[in-house]
């Protein structure tokens, strides 16, 4: 029965939503779960054999696993406190309040010692010794690292030898434990070895001891205070009056010319130091860009007019000549300004309290008037309210219930009622939180991420938790500690903001592992209760079968279709489509992880289209990535970057400012040459004493060599007469390093290599402010010296469509198995489908304009066959295909698709109607969007003179719209 209970707990964990997700991702979290399990198991074995001869062999294994876990993920270190408690309960039979408190403090101290002291300061010692040996002793690079390695090895050897000789078993064991931790941590040697090998894919390459320390300390990420620090209200207060700037950390880099380590950043007064009056304990709400969302959870901060603000200095801005006024009149005029501001504040607060303006406007108001105001610091109560409601409630309890109660769908939640919530499948219970469950649309019911367990695993775990606590409170406390450290403690440490870029349940898997153990206890608890009344030979199989069906089988059945990744090749097909949309030896600018990582995989593993150079603009601000772009990669030649490493290394030209000196337009090469000057005259001084480069004009020109453009077949022959002699760009007031590098590439490429963009970002600077000079050739936009004026009716359609080339490209695409409804089309796949359909719709429209109806229909059929409506569910993007079918004379296809889309809108509106008015208010944006999307579809039908279908659908639309008349949308 014990083995059966353990098997059910284990199987339940295997099939839980979050762990199964981790197990199918090429990430570290599944391996971290393995280390948590191994460490807990080794700790329990150590507890059994602790006082036996050679029992401490388990402690050495624990030490090795702790060291190895550093090479996987720090998450596994959270097992240390539970292992410490095993030691405590084994050696202290009598538990007193005093030794219990001391034990809990000690186990946390051990964790902090290993995580924050032992290994970090060991690396500090290596880094400092390396720098000292090279800079002060004039030794070669790596001399200090080699010396420290020999010294540490010698210390361990001497320590082990001495303690064995003197028969000091405790000290000998302690030294061995440290040695085994370092042995495990030696897996980190892979990082500098790999970095120095200069492999193609090599993010944040730590090439030496100093870099490795920065990598460990995550210095590439913003510093985060856990227990005491600033809150977002500091943004309204400005810089600290006494200490407006503080020093950063020196950044060392090897200078191979001098053979020394040099500091490459001006770290003195490097960081802004905001008003320290806005520092507080347990700062939960820290990022000012999330201010409006913070206010939604914890309330808006109070504010008042600064009584010390001198309003007299504002009078000249209102046309008042202070020199002509008496002191009394000046004071009266200043007081009038103050009263006007007070009236504005009173009116604004009244509007906010009535709900006429929201938190976004509140935040904007405080930023606009911050110089006149004193904004109150957030209270500890507000921070705790946010922590419990959002961080513990929404960002942990919701994830916990996903795994043991059920999950609404696979769409990321934004604390709304429609997406990302936990459900149970018990309608009365779900309706209490999520509204009517009887009128759910077919999309809601058939979303493969909708999984219902009817609370069965949860109840089984709660039974086990109660049973364990009653049966043996000591071992229960060991597991409870692991549960709390892998849940609540992580949430406190991560300090998440609303809303994260993705769901974060994958980090919480350690606590789900513990709860799965309690599920195993729950199975045994039921058996132990029933065996009092029924014979064991009947109870054992009955309990095992019922609980097997109630937990692992239910979870596995529900989760299978949204976790099974077998036979899915959509990411690979997408990457190939991007690469096949590029000419040979081209440059492809991408944006972030989602459009870059599939390309990396396809080139690195599949060895496909390795002639294309993928350049991720997110990484271009990093000097190490620019270095990589200047090297050969696979079959791709280096990018034409003229800047030298010293001119773009970290801390140099991180940003540049527009300092108007001329209205003339500057040639792009001259512009780059000016920004490349290492001359103080080409810089301006900032308030903190630093100097940054500036550009004297924001108007630059890219010359176009028409002969070279034609020779290199940059544009098709029919556009030769439209080739412009130059391209003018107007720059913003600030340029960042990645902008500079992209401009440098443009300046030196001279239309030799084709340049493409994936179109993954709406920001102007991603396209280097060249949105009017793009040509769609598949899944990518090509830079061409032909200007395209944006269509007012389609402002997001960039550039022109090269339909001949794009048609040939699309017809050769490998679609993988994207049309197979048996595979799981996850949210990212569905989002990618939007890009595919948008581009294919533009292609079909272009072909229709040219009268090539047969080709247009073929493209639309191809899109709907390989990206079926039912699987991708992006209905707004299907509308152009309805219009296209009508234009191409395929009326029945147009009607079939239109009816399918109308049916989806009708289902959604029927669901909204079933909700209470108060619930509808919270969904106002979504409801209006669906109403107007349905209306837009009707316009398409009407414009194509399908009167019969239009009249039928108009009647249905008006009937639904009338039921939602409270939103004020007109009938059709």
N, C-alpha and C positions, 0 to 999 in steps of 0.2 A: 504493500500500500504506500509505503514511503517513496519507493521508486516511481510508482504510478502518479502520485501527487507531484513529485518533482518533474516528471515528464510533462504533465499538463501545464504546470507553471512555465516550463521552458518553451513548450510549443506555443503557448499564448504570447510570450515575448517575441518569439521568432516572427509571428505574423502580425504584430502590432504595426500600426500605420507608420509611426516615425522610424522605428528600427528597420522595418522592411525598406522604407525609402532610403535610409542610409546605406543599407546593404547593396542597393543597386546603383549607387552613385559612386563615381571615382573620387571619393573624398576620404577624410581621415576618421570620420565619426564612427563608422562601423568597427574599425580597428580599435578605436578608443573604448568602445563597449566591450570588446574582447579583453582589453587590458584591465578594465574595471572588474570584470568577472574573474580573471586570473588572479588579480591582487586580492580580491575578497576570499577566493578559494584558498590561496596560499596563506592568508592571514588566519583563516579558520584551522587549517592544518597546523600552523605554528601554535595556535592556541591549544590544540590537542597534545602536541609533542614538546611543548615549551620546556618542561622540566625533565625531559628524558635525555639520555646521552645523544649527542648530535642533533638535538631538536632544533637548534638554531640554524640548521641548514635551510629551514623554511624562511628564516629571516633574511638570509643571504639571497634566496630566490626573490623575496619581496624587494630587496634593495636593487637587484638587477632589473626587475620589472619596472620599478620606479624610474631608474635611469633610462631604460628603453622607452618608457612612455613619453619622455621628453622628445623623442624622435618621432612620435606619432601625434599626440595632442596632450596639452596640460590637463585635460578633463579627467584623465585617469588618476591624477594626483589626489583628487578629492576622496579617494578611498583611504588615504593615510589616517584621517581621524578615526575611522571605524576600526582599522587595524590597531591603532593605539588603545582604543577602548577594549578590544579583545585582551590585550596585555593587562590593562587595568583590572578588569573583572577576574582574570585568571590569578592575579597576584594579590588582590585585595578582597578577601572573602567577605569581610565586613565593610559595607559601604556606609560612609558617614557623609554628611553634608559637606564637611571640609574637604575630605579627600576626593569627593565627587567633583566639586568645583575646581580643585587643583588639577584633577585628571582632564577635565574638559578644556581648561586653559592650556594645559601641556600639549594636548593633541593638536590644538590649533597652532601652537607655537612650533611644533615639529613640522607641520605643513608649511608654515610661513618660512621656517628656516631653510627647508629644502628648495622651495619655489622662489623665494625672494632674496635669500642670502647665499646659500651654499654654491649653487651653480652660477648665478649672476656675478657674484664677487670673485669666483674662480676665474670667470672670463674677464672680469675687470683686471685681475692680477696678470693674466696672460697678455691682455691688450696694453696695459701700462708698461709691463716689462718689455714688450716688443718695441714700443715707441721709445722707451729709454735706451734700450740696447742699440737701436738704429740711430737715433738723433743725438744721444750723448756719448755713446761709446764708439760711434762710427762703424758699427758692424753691419753686415749685409742684412737685407730684408729676411724675415723669418727667424733671425738669430735668437731674438728674445723668446719667441714661441717654442723653439727647439730647446732652449735652456730651461724654460719653465716645465716643459714636458719631462725632461730628464730629472729636474729637481723634484717634481711631484712624484715621479716614479721612484726615485731614491728615498723620499720621505716615507712612502708607503712600505717599501721594502725594509727600511730600517725600523719602522714602527711595528710591523708584523714580526720581524726577527726579534726585536727587543721584548715585546710582550709575550712571545712564546718562551723565550729564554727565562724571563722572570716569572712565568706562570701567572700572567694577568689575563684570565679568560675574558673578563668583561671588556677590557680595553682592546683586546685582540679582536673580539667580535665587532666592536664599534668601528675599528679601523677597517676590518674586512667589509663591513656594511658600506662605509664610504667608498671603498675601492670598487665594490660591485655597482654602486650608483654611478661612479665615473666610467666604469666599463660600459654600462648601458648607455650613458650619455655620449660615449664616443661615437655613437651612430651619427651624431651631428657632424662628424668629420666629413661625411658625404657632401655637406653643403659647400665648404670651401673647395673640396676636390672637384666637385661638379662645376662650381663657379669658375675655377681657374682653367677648366677644360674648354671654356667658351662654347658650350653647346648652344644650339640654335634657340631653344626655348629655355630661358634662364632668368626667371624673375627675381628681382632684388638680390643679385649675386654677391654674397659675402665672401670676398676673396682673401681676407686676412682676419686676424684676431679682433681688431677694432671693428671691422664690419660685422663680424659674427656677434659681437656684443650688442651692436645696434639692432641687428636682426632679432636677437632674443628679446630685447626690450621693446620691440615693435615701435621703433622710433619713427617709422614711416606713417604711423597713425597718430591722430591728435591725442594729447595727454588727457587722461580721465581721472578725476578725483572721486574716490568712493565714499569716504567718511566726512571729509570737510573740503569745501571748495566753492567756486562761483556758481551762480544760477543765472538763468537767461535774462533776468531783469537788469543785469549789469550792462546790457546793450543800450538801455535807456539812460544810464548814468554817466557813460563816457569813461575816459581814462582816469586812473587814480591821480589825484592832485599832487601827492608827494612823490610817488614813484610811478610815473606813466609808462616806463619801459623797464623790462628786466632782461637779464642775459639768458641766452639759449645755451645749447651744448656745442662745444667745438666739434667740427666734423673733419676727421683726419683722412688724408688721401696720400697714396704713394707718389712721390715725385721721382721718376726714374732718372731724370737729368742730374739731380743733386744727390740721389740715393738717400733721401730723408722722407719722413712723414711730415706733411705740411697741413696746416689748418686752412681749409678752403672757404670757410664761411665767416662772415663778420658776426660773431655770436654775441658781441657786446650790445646791449639794448636791442636785442633781436626781436623780442616778443612784446606785444602790447600788454599792459597790466591794467585791467579794468578796476573800477572803484571797489576796493576790498570790503566796503560796507555791505556789498551784496554777496559776500561769502557766508556760508552757513553749514550747519551739520547735516549730514546725509543729503547732499544735494542731488535730487532726483531729476529736476527739470533744469537742464544746463544749456541746451542748444537753442539759440535765439531764432533759428530758422523754423523751429517747431513750436514757436510761442503760441500761436493760435490753437494748436492741438492741446498743448499743456493747459491752456485756459479752459478748454472744454471739459477736462477731467478735474481740475483743481480750483477753478474759478480764476477770474482776472485779478491782477494786482491792483491795489488801491493807489491813487496818486492825488497830488495837490500841487498848486502853484508854489514854486520855490520863493519863500518870503525874502530871500536875500538877492533875488535876481534884480539887476539894475535895468529897469524898463526905459530909463532915459536914453540909453545908447541905441534904442530901437527907433527913437523919434525921427532921426534923419531919413530912415527908410520910408517914412510916411510923408516926406516932404516938409517936415518941420525944421525950421532954422533955429536951433537951440540958442545960438549966439544972440538972437534978437529977443529972447524971452528972459524974463526975470526968473530967479530961482523958484519963486512961488508958482509962476505960470508953468515952468518946466515940470515941477512936481505934480501939478494938476494934470498936465497933458500925459505924463507917464502913468499916473493913476488911472486915467481914462483908458489907456491901453490895457492896463492890468484888469480893469473891470470888463472890458470887451472879451479878453481871454477867459475870464471867469464865467461870463455868459456862454461862451462857446463850450466850455467844459461842462457846465450845467446842462446845456441842451444835449450834448453828446451822451452824458451819463443817463439822462432821461430816455433817450432813444435806445441806448443799449439795454436798459432795464425793461423796456417794452418789447425788446426783440426786433426792433426795426433795423439795427445794425448788429453784426456778429463779431466773433472773435478776431477775424481777419482785419476788420475795420478798427477794432480796439487796438490791435497791435500796430496797425498803420498810424493811428492817432498818436499813440505814445512815441513812436519814432519821429513823427513830424514835429511834435511839440516838446520833445525831450529836453531841449535846452532851457525851457521855462519851468520844467516840472521836477518834482521830487517823487519818484516812483518807489513805493514801499518794497522792501526785500520780501521775498517769499518766506512764509513761516514754516516752521518744522511741521506743523499740522497739515499745511498744504502739500508739502513734500510727501508726508506719510499717506495722505489721501491718494495722491497720484500713484505711489508705490503699490498700495494695496488694490486700488481699482484697476489700474492699467497693467503694471508690471507683474503683480502676483495674480490678478484676476484674469485680465484678457490675455496676457502673454505667458501665463503658466497654466492656470486652471483650465482654460479652453483647450490647450494642447493635451493636458492630462485626460480630459474627457474625450477628446478625439480618439484616444487610444483604448479607452475602456468603456465608453458609452456609445459613441458614434460620431460621424462627421457629416456636416451638411453638404459640402461639395469640395471641389479642388481649387476654387477661386480664392485668392488671397483676401482675407477680411480686412475691412477698415472700420471695425466696430459698427458695422451696419447689420441689418437684419437678414439680408439676402445671401451673404457670402461668408464662408470661413468659420461658421459657428459650430458648436457641438450640438448633436441631436441624439435622441435615444431610439427613435422609431415608435415610441409610445406617444400617440398623437395628443392626448390631453396634456401630457407633461410638456411636450414640445410647443404646443399652442400657447402655453403660459408665457413663453419667452419670445417665440418667433411668429406669432399670429396664426391665422387659419392654415391648417395643413391639409384640408380637403380639396382645395382648389389649386393645388400646385400645378405649374405647367409641366408639360412632358419633358422639357429640358431640365427642369429641377429634379424630376423623378428619375430621369435616365442618366444624369451626370454620373460618370463612373466613380467619381470621388465621393458619392453619397453612400455612406456605409452606416448601417444601423445594427447595434448589438443588443438593444433592449435592456441595457444596464446590467446584463448578466455577468460579464467579466468584472465590472465594478463591484457588484454585490459580493461576488466570490472573493475578491481581494479584501473588501472591508471585513468580511467574516474572518478571513485569515489574519488580518491585522489585529482584530480584537482577540482572536484566539492566541496569537503569538504573544501579545502584551500580557495576557492573563497567565499563560503557561510559563513563560520565562522572560521576565521584564528586562533582564540584562542583555540577552541576545536580541531582544526586540529593540532595545535602545541602540545597539550596534547598527542594526539595519535602518532605524529611524534617522540616525545621524547621517548615514550615507544618503538616505532619501533627501534630507534637508540640505545637505551640501550640494547635491546634484540638481537641486531645484531652486529653493529660496536663495541660497548663497550665490548661485550663479546669476540669478536675476539681479541681486544687489550689486554684484561685481560688474555685470554687463551694462546696467543702467540704460535700458533701451528707451528710445524715444518713439512717439507716435508720428508717423508709422514707419516701420522698417521697410527696406526695399524688398524683402521677402519674408516669409514665415520663418520663425526661429525654433521650431519644435525639435529640430535635429540635435540641438545642443542639450536638450532635456532628457535624452534617452536613458541616462544613468538612473534617474528616479523612476522611470517606467520599468527598468530592469528590477529595481527593488520591489515595486508593487507586484510585478509578476511573481517574485518569490512569495509574497503574501498570498497570491492566488493559489500557489502550491500548498501553502499552509491552510488555506480555506478548504481545499479539497480534503485534506486530512482531518480538519475540524469537523466537517460534515460526516465523515466516516466515523470518527470517534464518538459523535453524538448518536448516530444511528445504530452503532454496534451494541448499544445498551438494550435495544429493542428487537434487533434482527440479527440473525446469525451472520458472522463475518463472511462465510462463503457466498452469501447472497449480497451482503452490503458492499463488499469490495468491488465486484464487477459492476454492480448497479451504480455506485457512486462514480466510479471511473468513467463509465459510459456517459452518464448524464452530464458530468462536469466537462468531459471531453467535448461533447456536443455544445455545451453552454458557453465555453470560452474559446479554445483554439479553433474548433471547427467553424463556429459562427464568424469569428474574426477572419479566418483564412478565406472562407467563402465570400464574405463581403469585400475584403480587400484585394482579392485576386485580380480583378479586372483593371484596377488602377495602380497595381504595383508590379504586375508581370511585364518585364521589359524584353522578353524573348521575341526575336524576330522583328524588332523595330529598328528601322534604318532612316527615320525621317531627318535626324540631325545630319547624318552623312550625306543624304540626298540634298539637303539645304546647302551644305558647304560646297558640294560639287556644283550646284546651280550658281552660287556666287562666283566660284572660280571659273566656270565655263562661260560666264558673262564677261570675262576679261580677255583682252588680247594677250599674246605671248609677251613675256618679260615686262608686265605691267606693274604698277604700284596700286595697291588696294588699301584705302584708308577705312579702318573699322572704328567702332566706338567703344565697346565694352566687352564683358565676358561672353554675352549671349551670341554675338555675331563674330567673335574672335576665336574662342576655344574650339568650335567645330572645325574652323579652318586650320588651326594648328594641328588638330588630330589628323585631318585628312591629308595634310602635307607630310607630317612626321611619320605617321603609321601606315597610311595607305599609299604614300609616296605619289600623290596625285597633284598635278599642276604645280610642281615645285618651282616653276619659273616665275610665278606671281609672288611679289613681295607684299606680305601682309604687314601693315603698319597701324598699330592700335593707338589712336590719338589719346586715349586715357593714360597710356604709359609714356607718351612722348615728352612730358615734363621731366622724366627721370633721366639723369645723365647716363646710367648704365644701359638704358634702352636705346638711347640715341647712339651710343657706342655700338650696340648690336646692329642697328640699322645701317651703320657705316661699314659693316663687314659682309662678306659673302654669306648667303644662306641658301643651302641646297643649290638649285640652279639659278638663283636670283642674284644678280650683281648688286653691289652696295648702292644705297640711295645717294643721290647727288647732294650731299650736305657739305657746304664749304666751311662752316664753323668748326674750329678746333675744340678739342676736349676742354681745354682751359677756359674757353669762352662760354660753355654751357654747363659746366659741372655744377653740382649742387651748391646753392647759395649765390650763383652768378647768373644774372639775367633771368631770374625766376619770373620777374615781371618788368615791364618797361612802360613809361608814362608818356603821354602826348604833351609836349611842351611847345606850343605854337611859336614858330620863328618865321614861317613863310606860308603863303597860300599856294605856292607853286606845287605842281604835281611832280613827284620824284620817281625816277626809274627804279624798278624793284631791286636791281642789283646795287644801285647806289644806296638805296634804303637799307639793304642788308649790310653793305659796307659801313654805313654810318653807325648802325647798331653794333657792329663788330669792333668799333674803335675802343681801345683800352686807354682812354684819355679822360681825365677828370672833366675836361671841357664838354665831353659828350654825356655828362651825367648831371643830375640835379640832387640837391641835398634834401633829405626828409627831416621831419621833426625829431627823429631819434638819432640824428647824426649820420645815418647811413646815406650812401650815395647810390642812386639807381640810374640806369641808362634811360635816355629819353629819345623820342623821335620828333624832329622839327616840323613835320607835316604829317597829316593823317591821310593824305591823298597820294596814292602810288599808282604806277602804271606798269602793266606787263606787256612788253612788245610781242607782236605775233609775226613770226617769219612764215609768210604764206607759202613760199616754195617748200620749206621744210614740212609744214603742215600737210601739204598735198603729197609730198614724197613719202611721208610716214603714214599716210592714209588715216589721218586723225579724223577727218570728216568725209562723208560720202560725196561723190562727184556732184550730185544735184545741189549741194550746199556750198560749192566753191565760191560762187559769187557773193555769198553772205559772210565769208570770212572777214572778221574785223581786223583792222591794222594794229589794234592794241586793246587791252582790257584794263579799265580803270576800277580801282577798289578804294572805297572810303572806309578807313579803319576807325575803331572805337577809341576811347580815351586811354584804355589800358590794353596792352598786349601781354600775353603770357608765353612761357617758354615754348609750349607746343605750337602756339601760333607762329612764333619766330621760326621754328624748325620747318613747319609746313610752307611758310613763305620762302624760306631758303631753298627748299626742294623745288618750288615753282620757279624761282629765279635761275637755278642752275640746270633744270631739266631741259629747258629750251625746246619743248615739244618733241623730245627724243623718245621717252618712254610714255606709254599711255598711262594716264592717271584716272583712277576710279574711286568712287565712294559707295559704301553700302547703303547709305540713306538711313542709317539707324538712329540719327539724332535730328531734332528739329532746329537745333541751334545754328545761327548764322556762321559762327566761327568754325564749325565742323567742316563746312564746305569752303572755308577760307574766303567767305563773303563772295562766293562765285556762283550762287544759286541760279543766276540768269544765263549761265554758260555751261549747262549740263545736257547730256544726251543719254536717254534711257536705252540700254542695250540688253536688258534681261533683268537680273536682280541687282544690277549695279548702274550707277550713273557715271558717265564718262565726261571728263572735262574737255570741252571743245571751244574753239574761238568763234563761236556763232551765238549771237545773243537771242534768247527766247523770252518774249514778254509773257509774264504769268497771265493765265486766264482768270478773269475776275470771278467766274463761276466755279473755278477749281483752283483756289490759291495754293493748295498744298501739292498740286501736281507740278513737280520740278522739271524744267528743261523740256526738250523735244523728244519725240520717240523716233528712233531709227528703226522703222517697222520691218524693213527688208532683213536687216541683220538680226534683229531681235526674234523675228519669226523663225528663222533658221536655227537660232540658238535654242529657243524654247522647245522646238520639235525634237531636239536631240537630248533633252534633259532626262536624266535618270531620276524617276520619281520615288525610287525605293518602293515601299509599300504604304505610302501615305493614304491611299484610298481604301485600305483594308480596315473595316470597322472593328475587326477583332483585336487590333492593337490598341494601345492606350494613347490617345492624342492628349498629351498633357497641356497645361496652359501655355507654356512656351511654344510648343508646336502649333497650337491654335493661333497664338499671336504672330508667329512667323507666317502662317497661312494668310494673314491679312496682307502682308507685304507681297506675297505671291499674287494674290487675287487683285490687289490694287494695280500692280504692274501689268498683269495680263489683261485687266479691263482696259487699261490705257492702250495696250497693243491692239486689242480688238476694235476699240473706238477709232484708232488711227487707220486700221485696215478698212473699216467701214467708210471713213471719209474719202479713202482712195478708191472706193468701189469694189474692193476685193472681199466680197461678201462670203465667199466659200472659205477663204482663209480665216476670216473673222469668226465664223461659226465653229470652225475647227478649233480655234484657240479657246473659245468659250466652252465648248464641249470638253476640251482637255482640262480646263481649270475645274469644272464642276465634277468631272469624273475622278480626278486625282485629289481634289480637295472638296469632298462631298459636303453639302450643306449640313447634313445631320451630324457629321463628325466635328466640323470646325466651328459651327454656330456663331459665325460673325455676319449676322444678317444685313447690317447696314452696308457691307462691302459687296453684297450680292446684287444690289439695285442696279449698278451699271450693266450687269449681264442681262437683266430683264429688258432694259432699254436697248441693249445691243441686239438681242434676239429680235425685238420688234423691228429695229432698223434694217436688220439683215433679212427680213421677210419670214422669220421663223416664229410665227404668231403662237403656235401651240406650245413651243418650248418656252416662250416668254410667259404665257399664261400659266403653264405648269409651275414654273419657278415663282411667279408672282403669288399664286395661290398658296404655295408652300410658305413663303415669307409672311403673307397676310395671316395665315393660320398661326404662325409663331407669335406674331404681335397680338392676335386675339387672345391666345392663351395667357400671355403675360398680363394684358389688361383685365381679363377675367379674374386673375389672381389678385391684382391690385384692388379691384372693386370689392373683393371679399374681406378686405382688411378694414379695421376700424379707422376712423378719420384721423385719430392721433397717430396711428402707425403710418398712414399714408403721408402725413406731413413730413415724416422723417425720410420718406422715399420720393420726395417731390421731384428732385432732379431726374431720377431714373424713370419715374412715371411719365414726365413731360417728354423725356428723350424718346421713349417708346411710342408715345402718341405722335410725335412729330416725325419719327422714322416711318410709321405707318402712313401718315399723311404724304410724306415724300414719295412713298411707293405709289400712292394713288395718283399723284401728279405725273409720274412716269407713264402709268396706264392711260391717263387722260390725254397726255401730250401725244401719245401714239394712236389716238383715235379708236381705242378699244372701248367704245361707249357701253356696250353690254356689261363687260366685266367691271368697268368703272362704276356704273350705277349700282350694281349689286354690292360691291365692296364699300362704296360710299355709305350706303345704308347701314351696313354692319359697323363701319367705322364710327358713324355718328351715334349709333346706339351705345357703343362702348364709351365714346367721348362724353356723352351726356351723363353717364353714370359717374364720370369723374369731372363734372362741370365745376367743382370747387377749385380746380386749377386754372380756370379761365381760358381754356383753349377753344377757339372757335370751331364750330362744325364745318364740315367740308361741303 
